[in-house]
């Protein structure tokens, strides 16, 4: 059985050479494209051992330092959440679950993480946001609510779809930047790409 390799953009796996182990799906950036294209792919072909999502991710400076991680490192995501779906009130952020509009848990947990993380990558938590920001007030509010290590624009969509269809999956993020730093001159794109390529070559 093949592994469905999922990435938001072709660039994030641009060093990847064809490997018969993988069937590749480029979903496009963001939650809508990820949900739509991943669901279409899985409904048309259910013969995958699991889904492997790989891409870039921003990391909170406190998580980088407290976990002794470095930009360019690969982190396996144990749980993810839709980090900005809800209400931003004067008292702070409230998720749709907090507001009684959803019976789902805020967190979308990967119950197969220990089994599928056979490369023994460090584990982290993440949130998925529709809008990336350098607004320190928003960043601080999101961190105070979720205390997530990492941020992306697609991860929770993977967790949501695969949990709904009971399909094993693994999300891996290569850390490219500190969350809030929009100066790409500070980003570690090449180390992140090298880490992704090295990981994919190990399959």
Secondary structure, DSSP 8 states (H G I E B T S, - for coil): -EEEEEESSSGGGTT----TTEEEEE--SSHHHHHHHHHHHHHH---EEEEEEEEEEEE-HHHHHHTT--TT-EEEEEEE-BTT-EEEETTEEEETTTTTS--S-S-EE-TTHHHH-TT--EEEEEEE-SS----HHHHHHHHHHH--SEEESSHHHHHHHHHHHT--EEEEEEEEEETT---GGG--HHHHHHHHHHHHHT-
